[in-house]
Amino acid sequence: MRVGFFGAAREVPGSCFLVETAAGNLLVDCGYFHARETCAQRNYEAFGFDAASIEAVLITHAHIDHTGRLPRLFKMGGRPRVFSTEPTKELAELTLEDALTIQTEEAERCGVDPLYEEEDLERCIKAWDTVAYRRTFEVLPGVHVTFHDTGHILGSSFVVIEADGKRVVFSGDVGSDQTLLLHDTEALPSGIDLLVCESTYGDRLHPKVTERKQQLRAHLERNLKQCGVLMIPAFSIERTQEILFEINELVEREGLRVGPVFLDSPLSVAAIGVFKRHSQDEEMMDLSFAKKWGDDNLFSFKGLQVALGVDDSKKINDVPPPKVIIAGSGMMDSGRIQHHLIRYLDNPNNTLLITGYQADGTPGRRILDGVKDIELRGYSVKVRAHVEKIESYSGHADYNKLGNWIRHAAPSRVALVHGSAEAQDAFTSYLTHLGQKNVTAPAFGSWITV
């Protein structure tokens, strides 16, 4: 068995790993590279392998940096079977439809062909089967696969592949200990020959969840007091639901006044529908909070208004402050949050509250790094608003959780992916300190023979 690294190699986005077995080729994830160039040109580049050679794709979870190029695989001649958990398929269908709209508009603006088209997405969805956690199945003759819960987002998985007498595990994204709605990450199995593991926060520790709730409360109270606009760019899947969940608790159970709150993200609203469909599924969600409160609507509260259409989004501007706007996208590289940034970012009375990872080159990362001017949709915008960040909303495990997770399984070899070079170097040192031998961070296009 060989594993090739064709994305998320010495960087965070673009998850894509080729597994060569005696029975045929598998792909684990086929993710989108976030835009660093006009129209995200990197997503148009060759995969590094023949799309037609892939017989099956295993999707760890629905985030676009793990799924975004999957329809392009079909466009380029691939006809694989696709496998994931049921919520992953449901959420991925939503995110890929949304991405199709965005990248088609960008392609037209830049004068290039779309990354993929509707018929490619349709072929992809038709080829997609769902599997349950911990149910081993034979994906190719003699190649057995099992999905296990990582607690990162709804339906997220790490994937165990057993073939050619070897056991290889792909972590996907490992959830933090702060996730309230999901189960904790399952333990790794023993006897792992190669663990391909994310390292997004390989150099950081998260504050406690109780601290983040108090931080959120403080920002909401401050915004109300100074009659400002609190902008919260949020990833549509998991992050938005967690923020709504905690504002629900603050407003409905602790009596906090926050002013009107606008959810300006059709994708987030659609994703909430998937959460609700699985709200009684104890295999997928931790139902202890719903049972404790007797509440079957964890994502709504007094004062919340949902903007679905473009006109609804524009009407938010007519509402005087104080107000709170939750909008996608989380890294501010697309979506409705950009319109609100253009309108409100230059006002020192307002606040931009960042709650998630910001990849290099994205508007969110540049703002977080302290730029004073930023270009958005052709506008040059002054950054005068307060820029704040709550670290512990991250859906990724920090180095302490990841280290313990790996240490207890003691794999023969660890390959670090999905992290900056700095995070991977720091995490390599930490794992070595814990006694883990043979830790590497493969470069793009490199191979490991298992």
VEXDREN-2710 file (C-alpha; in Angstrom, 1 decimal):
% VEXDREN-2710
k/r/px/py/pz
1/MET/0.0/0.0/0.0
2/ARG/1.2/3.5/-0.8
3/VAL/-0.3/6.9/0.3
4/GLY/0.2/10.0/-1.8
5/PHE/-0.3/13.6/-0.5
6/PHE/-2.0/15.9/-3.0
7/GLY/-3.4/18.5/-0.7
8/ALA/-3.3/19.9/2.8
9/ALA/0.5/19.1/2.7
10/ARG/2.4/21.7/4.8
11/GLU/-0.7/23.9/4.7
12/VAL/-4.2/23.7/6.0
13/PRO/-6.7/23.5/3.1
14/GLY/-7.1/21.2/0.1
15/SER/-7.4/17.8/1.8
16/CYS/-6.7/15.1/-0.8
17/PHE/-4.9/11.8/-0.2
18/LEU/-4.5/8.9/-2.7
19/VAL/-4.3/5.4/-1.4
20/GLU/-2.9/2.8/-3.8
21/THR/-3.8/-0.8/-2.9
22/ALA/-3.4/-4.1/-4.8
23/ALA/-7.1/-4.0/-5.5
24/GLY/-7.3/-0.4/-6.8
25/ASN/-7.0/3.2/-5.9
26/LEU/-8.9/5.1/-3.2
27/LEU/-9.1/8.8/-2.5
28/VAL/-9.6/10.2/1.0
29/ASP/-11.2/13.6/0.6
30/CYS/-11.0/15.9/-2.3
31/GLY/-11.0/19.4/-0.9
32/TYR/-11.0/23.0/-2.0
33/PHE/-8.0/25.3/-1.7
34/HIS/-9.1/28.6/-0.3
35/ALA/-8.5/31.5/-2.7
36/ARG/-5.0/32.9/-2.7
37/GLU/-5.1/34.1/-6.2
38/THR/-7.8/35.6/-8.5
39/CYS/-10.6/33.1/-8.9
40/ALA/-8.7/30.5/-6.8
41/GLN/-6.6/29.3/-9.7
42/ARG/-5.0/26.6/-7.6
43/ASN/-8.2/24.7/-7.7
44/TYR/-8.0/24.4/-11.4
45/GLU/-4.5/22.8/-11.4
46/ALA/-4.1/19.1/-12.1
47/PHE/-4.8/16.8/-9.2
48/GLY/-1.4/15.1/-9.5
49/PHE/-3.1/11.8/-10.5
50/ASP/-5.5/10.4/-13.1
51/ALA/-9.0/11.1/-12.0
52/ALA/-10.2/8.1/-14.0
53/SER/-8.0/5.8/-11.9
54/ILE/-9.9/6.5/-8.7
55/GLU/-12.4/3.7/-7.8
56/ALA/-13.8/5.1/-4.5
57/VAL/-13.6/8.3/-2.5
58/LEU/-14.0/8.3/1.3
59/ILE/-15.2/11.7/2.6
60/THR/-14.3/12.5/6.3
61/HIS/-16.7/15.4/6.6
62/ALA/-18.6/18.1/4.8
63/HIS/-16.4/21.2/5.1
64/ILE/-15.5/22.6/1.7
65/ASP/-11.7/22.1/2.2
66/HIS/-12.5/18.4/2.3
67/THR/-15.1/18.2/-0.4
68/GLY/-14.9/21.2/-2.7
69/ARG/-13.1/19.6/-5.7
70/LEU/-15.1/16.3/-5.6
71/PRO/-17.4/17.4/-8.5
72/ARG/-14.3/18.5/-10.4
73/LEU/-13.0/15.0/-10.1
74/PHE/-16.1/13.9/-12.0
75/LYS/-15.7/16.7/-14.5
76/MET/-12.2/15.5/-15.2
77/GLY/-13.3/11.9/-16.0
78/GLY/-13.5/10.3/-12.6
79/ARG/-16.5/7.9/-11.9
80/PRO/-15.8/6.7/-8.4
81/ARG/-18.2/5.5/-5.8
82/VAL/-18.3/8.0/-2.9
83/PHE/-18.8/7.0/0.8
84/SER/-19.5/9.0/4.0
85/THR/-21.9/9.2/6.9
86/GLU/-25.4/10.3/6.2
87/PRO/-25.1/13.8/7.7
88/THR/-21.9/14.3/5.8
89/LYS/-23.6/13.6/2.5
90/GLU/-26.6/15.9/3.4
91/LEU/-24.4/18.8/4.5
92/ALA/-21.9/18.3/1.6
93/GLU/-24.8/18.5/-0.9
94/LEU/-25.7/21.9/0.6
95/THR/-22.1/23.2/0.7
96/LEU/-21.3/22.1/-2.8
97/GLU/-24.4/23.7/-4.3
98/ASP/-23.5/26.9/-2.5
99/ALA/-19.9/26.6/-3.8
100/LEU/-21.2/26.0/-7.3
101/THR/-23.0/29.3/-7.2
102/ILE/-20.0/31.2/-5.8
103/GLN/-17.4/29.8/-8.1
104/THR/-19.6/30.2/-11.2
105/GLU/-20.0/33.9/-10.4
106/GLU/-16.3/34.2/-9.9
107/ALA/-15.5/32.4/-13.1
108/GLU/-17.7/34.7/-15.1
109/ARG/-16.1/37.7/-13.5
110/CYS/-12.6/36.5/-14.3
111/GLY/-13.4/35.2/-17.7
112/VAL/-12.6/31.5/-17.0
113/ASP/-14.6/28.3/-17.2
114/PRO/-16.4/27.2/-14.0
115/LEU/-14.5/24.7/-11.8
116/TYR/-17.4/22.3/-12.3
117/GLU/-21.0/22.5/-13.5
118/GLU/-24.4/21.3/-12.2
119/GLU/-24.2/18.0/-14.1
120/ASP/-20.9/17.2/-12.5
121/LEU/-22.4/17.8/-9.0
122/GLU/-25.4/15.7/-9.9
123/ARG/-23.2/12.7/-11.0
124/CYS/-21.3/13.1/-7.7
125/ILE/-24.4/13.0/-5.5
126/LYS/-25.8/10.0/-7.4
127/ALA/-22.6/8.1/-6.8
128/TRP/-22.6/8.8/-3.1
129/ASP/-23.6/6.1/-0.6
130/THR/-23.9/6.5/3.2
131/VAL/-22.5/4.3/5.9
132/ALA/-22.9/4.2/9.7
133/TYR/-20.2/4.7/12.3
134/ARG/-18.3/1.6/13.3
135/ARG/-19.8/-0.6/10.5
136/THR/-16.9/-2.1/8.5
137/PHE/-17.5/-2.6/4.8
138/GLU/-15.5/-3.9/1.8
139/VAL/-15.0/-1.0/-0.6
140/LEU/-12.8/-3.0/-3.0
141/PRO/-12.0/-6.7/-2.9
142/GLY/-9.9/-7.2/0.3
143/VAL/-10.0/-3.5/1.2
144/HIS/-12.0/-2.9/4.4
145/VAL/-13.1/0.6/5.6
146/THR/-14.6/1.8/8.9
147/PHE/-15.8/5.3/9.8
148/HIS/-15.5/6.5/13.4
149/ASP/-16.8/9.7/15.1
150/THR/-14.3/12.6/15.4
151/GLY/-16.7/15.1/17.1
152/HIS/-15.6/17.9/14.7
153/ILE/-18.9/18.6/12.9
154/LEU/-22.1/16.7/12.5
155/GLY/-21.2/13.4/10.8
156/SER/-17.5/13.9/10.8
157/SER/-15.2/10.9/10.8
158/PHE/-11.8/9.4/10.9
159/VAL/-11.3/6.6/8.5
160/VAL/-9.6/3.3/9.1
161/ILE/-8.5/1.5/5.9
162/GLU/-7.3/-2.1/6.1
163/ALA/-5.7/-3.6/3.0
164/ASP/-2.6/-5.5/1.9
165/GLY/-2.0/-6.6/5.5
166/LYS/-1.7/-3.0/6.7
167/ARG/-3.8/-0.6/8.7
168/VAL/-3.8/3.1/7.7
169/VAL/-5.9/5.8/9.5
170/PHE/-6.9/9.2/8.2
171/SER/-7.9/11.6/11.0
172/GLY/-10.0/14.0/8.9
173/ASP/-10.5/17.0/11.3
174/VAL/-10.4/16.1/15.0
175/GLY/-13.0/17.9/17.2
176/SER/-12.0/20.0/20.2
177/ASP/-13.1/19.3/23.7
178/GLN/-15.3/22.4/23.5
179/THR/-18.0/21.1/21.2
180/LEU/-21.3/21.0/23.1
181/LEU/-23.6/19.3/20.6
182/LEU/-21.4/16.4/19.5
183/HIS/-19.9/13.3/21.1
184/ASP/-16.2/13.4/22.0
185/THR/-13.7/11.9/19.5
186/GLU/-13.6/8.1/19.5
187/ALA/-10.3/6.5/20.5
188/LEU/-8.0/5.3/17.7
189/PRO/-7.6/1.6/17.2
190/SER/-4.4/-0.2/18.0
191/GLY/-2.0/-1.6/15.4
192/ILE/-1.9/1.5/13.1
193/ASP/0.9/1.3/10.6
194/LEU/0.4/4.9/9.4
195/LEU/-1.7/7.7/10.9
196/VAL/-2.3/10.6/8.6
197/CYS/-3.2/13.3/11.2
198/GLU/-4.4/16.9/11.1
199/SER/-2.3/19.5/12.9
200/THR/-4.2/22.7/12.5
201/TYR/-3.7/23.7/16.1
202/GLY/-0.5/21.8/16.6
203/ASP/1.0/24.8/18.3
204/ARG/-1.9/26.1/20.4
205/LEU/-4.0/25.3/23.4
206/HIS/-7.7/26.3/23.7
207/PRO/-9.2/28.3/26.6
208/LYS/-11.9/26.5/28.6
209/VAL/-15.4/26.5/27.2
210/THR/-16.7/28.5/30.2
211/GLU/-14.3/31.3/29.3
212/ARG/-15.6/31.5/25.7
213/LYS/-19.2/31.9/26.9
214/GLN/-18.2/34.7/29.2
215/GLN/-16.2/36.3/26.3
216/LEU/-19.3/36.1/24.0
217/ARG/-21.4/37.6/26.7
218/ALA/-18.9/40.5/27.2
219/HIS/-18.9/41.3/23.5
220/LEU/-22.7/41.2/23.3
221/GLU/-23.0/43.5/26.4
222/ARG/-20.4/45.9/25.1
223/ASN/-22.0/46.1/21.7
224/LEU/-25.4/46.9/23.2
225/LYS/-23.9/49.5/25.5
226/GLN/-22.1/51.4/22.8
227/CYS/-24.9/51.0/20.3
228/GLY/-22.7/49.3/17.7
229/VAL/-22.8/46.6/15.1
230/LEU/-21.3/43.3/16.2
231/MET/-20.3/41.3/13.1
232/ILE/-19.7/37.6/13.5
233/PRO/-18.4/35.8/10.4
234/ALA/-19.1/32.1/11.0
235/PHE/-18.7/28.9/9.2
236/SER/-22.2/27.7/8.1
237/ILE/-21.8/24.2/9.5
238/GLU/-21.2/23.7/13.2
239/ARG/-19.8/27.1/14.1
240/THR/-23.0/29.0/13.4
241/GLN/-25.1/26.4/15.2
242/GLU/-22.8/26.6/18.3
243/ILE/-23.0/30.4/18.4
244/LEU/-26.8/30.4/18.1
245/PHE/-26.9/27.7/20.7
246/GLU/-24.9/29.8/23.2
247/ILE/-26.8/33.0/22.5
248/ASN/-30.0/31.0/23.0
249/GLU/-28.7/30.1/26.5
250/LEU/-27.7/33.6/27.3
251/VAL/-31.0/35.2/26.1
252/GLU/-33.6/32.5/27.0
253/ARG/-32.0/31.1/30.2
254/GLU/-29.9/34.0/31.6
255/GLY/-32.0/36.9/30.5
256/LEU/-29.3/38.8/28.6
257/ARG/-30.4/41.7/26.4
258/VAL/-28.5/41.7/23.1
259/GLY/-30.7/43.7/20.6
260/PRO/-31.8/42.2/17.3
261/VAL/-29.7/39.3/16.0
262/PHE/-29.7/38.6/12.2
263/LEU/-28.7/35.3/10.8
264/ASP/-27.7/36.2/7.3
265/SER/-26.7/32.9/5.8
266/PRO/-29.1/30.7/3.7
267/LEU/-26.6/27.9/3.9
268/SER/-26.5/28.1/7.7
269/VAL/-30.3/27.9/7.8
270/ALA/-30.3/24.9/5.5
271/ALA/-27.7/23.2/7.7
272/ILE/-29.8/23.8/10.8
273/GLY/-32.5/21.7/9.0
274/VAL/-30.0/18.8/8.8
275/PHE/-29.2/19.2/12.5
276/LYS/-32.9/19.1/13.3
277/ARG/-33.3/15.9/11.2
278/HIS/-30.7/14.3/13.3
279/SER/-31.7/15.9/16.6
280/GLN/-33.0/12.6/18.0
281/ASP/-30.1/10.5/16.7
282/GLU/-28.0/9.7/19.7
283/GLU/-25.3/8.1/17.5
284/MET/-24.7/11.5/15.7
285/MET/-25.4/14.1/18.4
286/ASP/-25.0/14.5/22.2
287/LEU/-28.6/15.0/23.2
288/SER/-27.8/15.7/26.9
289/PHE/-28.5/19.5/26.5
290/ALA/-31.8/19.1/24.7
291/LYS/-32.9/16.6/27.3
292/LYS/-31.8/18.8/30.2
293/TRP/-33.7/21.8/28.9
294/GLY/-36.6/20.0/27.3
295/ASP/-35.9/22.2/24.2
296/ASP/-36.2/20.8/20.7
297/ASN/-35.2/24.2/19.1
298/LEU/-31.7/24.9/20.3
299/PHE/-30.9/27.4/17.6
300/SER/-33.6/30.0/18.0
301/PHE/-34.3/32.7/20.6
302/LYS/-36.2/35.9/21.1
303/GLY/-34.9/38.6/18.8
304/LEU/-33.4/36.3/16.2
305/GLN/-34.3/37.2/12.6
306/VAL/-33.4/35.1/9.6
307/ALA/-32.4/36.7/6.2
308/LEU/-33.0/34.2/3.4
309/GLY/-33.3/36.3/0.2
310/VAL/-31.0/39.0/-1.0
311/ASP/-33.7/41.6/-0.2
312/ASP/-33.9/40.3/3.4
313/SER/-30.1/40.8/3.7
314/LYS/-30.2/44.3/2.4
315/LYS/-33.0/45.2/4.8
316/ILE/-30.6/44.6/7.7
317/ASN/-29.0/47.9/6.8
318/ASP/-32.3/49.6/7.6
319/VAL/-32.3/48.5/11.2
320/PRO/-30.5/50.9/13.5
321/PRO/-27.8/49.7/15.9
322/PRO/-27.3/48.1/18.3
323/LYS/-27.5/44.9/16.3
324/VAL/-25.7/41.6/15.8
325/ILE/-25.1/40.1/12.3
326/ILE/-24.0/36.5/12.0
327/ALA/-23.1/35.8/8.3
328/GLY/-20.9/33.5/6.2
329/SER/-18.2/32.9/5.2
330/GLY/-16.1/32.1/8.2
331/MET/-12.8/33.3/6.6
332/MET/-14.5/36.3/5.0
333/ASP/-13.3/35.3/1.5
334/SER/-16.9/35.1/0.1
335/GLY/-20.5/35.3/1.2
336/ARG/-22.7/37.9/2.7
337/ILE/-20.3/38.9/5.4
338/GLN/-18.3/40.8/2.8
339/HIS/-21.2/43.2/2.2
340/HIS/-21.5/43.9/5.9
341/LEU/-17.8/44.4/6.3
342/ILE/-17.9/47.0/3.4
343/ARG/-20.7/48.9/5.2
344/TYR/-19.6/48.6/8.9
345/LEU/-15.8/47.8/9.1
346/ASP/-14.7/51.5/9.0
347/ASN/-16.7/52.5/12.1
348/PRO/-14.7/52.4/15.4
349/ASN/-18.0/51.9/17.2
350/ASN/-18.5/48.5/15.6
351/THR/-16.8/45.2/16.4
352/LEU/-15.7/42.3/14.2
353/LEU/-15.7/39.1/16.3
354/ILE/-13.6/36.3/14.7
355/THR/-14.5/32.8/16.0
356/GLY/-12.6/30.4/13.7
357/TYR/-9.4/29.6/11.9
358/GLN/-8.2/32.1/9.3
359/ALA/-6.1/30.5/6.5
360/ASP/-3.1/32.4/5.1
361/GLY/-4.1/34.8/2.3
362/THR/-7.8/35.1/3.2
363/PRO/-9.4/38.5/4.1
364/GLY/-10.0/37.2/7.6
365/ARG/-6.3/36.4/8.2
366/ARG/-5.2/39.8/6.8
367/ILE/-7.7/41.6/9.1
368/LEU/-6.6/39.5/12.1
369/ASP/-3.0/40.3/11.3
370/GLY/-3.8/44.0/11.6
371/VAL/-4.1/45.5/8.1
372/LYS/-5.6/49.0/8.1
373/ASP/-7.1/48.8/4.6
374/ILE/-8.5/45.8/2.8
375/GLU/-10.1/45.4/-0.6
376/LEU/-13.4/43.6/-0.7
377/ARG/-15.5/43.2/-3.9
378/GLY/-13.6/46.1/-5.5
379/TYR/-14.0/48.4/-2.6
380/SER/-11.1/49.7/-0.4
381/VAL/-12.3/49.5/3.2
382/LYS/-10.7/51.1/6.2
383/VAL/-10.4/48.7/9.2
384/ARG/-11.4/51.0/12.1
385/ALA/-13.8/48.6/13.9
386/HIS/-12.6/46.7/17.0
387/VAL/-11.2/43.3/15.8
388/GLU/-11.6/40.6/18.5
389/LYS/-11.2/36.8/18.5
390/ILE/-12.5/34.0/20.7
391/GLU/-10.1/31.1/20.3
392/SER/-12.1/28.4/21.9
393/TYR/-14.9/28.3/19.3
394/SER/-12.5/26.4/17.1
395/GLY/-13.8/23.0/16.0
396/HIS/-10.2/21.6/15.9
397/ALA/-8.4/19.8/18.7
398/ASP/-5.5/21.6/20.2
399/TYR/-2.0/20.0/20.6
400/ASN/-2.8/18.6/24.0
401/LYS/-5.9/16.6/22.9
402/LEU/-4.3/15.5/19.6
403/GLY/-1.1/14.4/21.5
404/ASN/-3.0/12.3/24.0
405/TRP/-5.2/10.8/21.2
406/ILE/-2.1/9.7/19.3
407/ARG/-0.1/8.7/22.3
408/HIS/-2.7/6.1/23.5
409/ALA/-2.7/4.4/20.1
410/ALA/1.1/4.5/19.5
411/PRO/1.0/4.2/15.7
412/SER/4.1/3.0/14.0
413/ARG/4.3/6.2/11.9
414/VAL/2.6/9.6/11.9
415/ALA/2.3/11.9/8.9
416/LEU/1.1/15.4/9.8
417/VAL/-1.2/17.2/7.4
418/HIS/-3.7/20.1/7.5
419/GLY/-1.4/22.6/9.3
420/SER/1.0/25.4/8.7
421/ALA/4.7/24.5/8.6
422/GLU/5.1/26.3/12.0
423/ALA/2.2/24.3/13.6
424/GLN/3.5/21.1/12.2
425/ASP/7.1/21.7/13.4
426/ALA/5.9/22.5/16.9
427/PHE/3.6/19.5/17.0
428/THR/6.4/17.2/15.7
429/SER/8.5/18.4/18.7
430/TYR/5.6/17.8/21.1
431/LEU/4.9/14.3/19.8
432/THR/8.6/13.5/20.0
433/HIS/8.5/14.7/23.6
434/LEU/5.6/12.3/24.3
435/GLY/7.7/9.4/22.9
436/GLN/6.2/9.1/19.5
437/LYS/8.7/8.0/16.9
438/ASN/8.8/8.5/13.1
439/VAL/6.8/11.7/12.7
440/THR/6.9/13.5/9.4
441/ALA/5.2/16.3/7.5
442/PRO/5.0/15.2/3.8
443/ALA/5.3/17.7/1.0
444/PHE/2.8/18.0/-1.8
445/GLY/3.1/15.2/-4.3
446/SER/5.2/13.0/-2.0
447/TRP/4.5/9.3/-1.2
448/ILE/4.8/7.0/1.8
449/THR/5.0/3.3/1.3
450/VAL/3.3/1.5/4.2
END
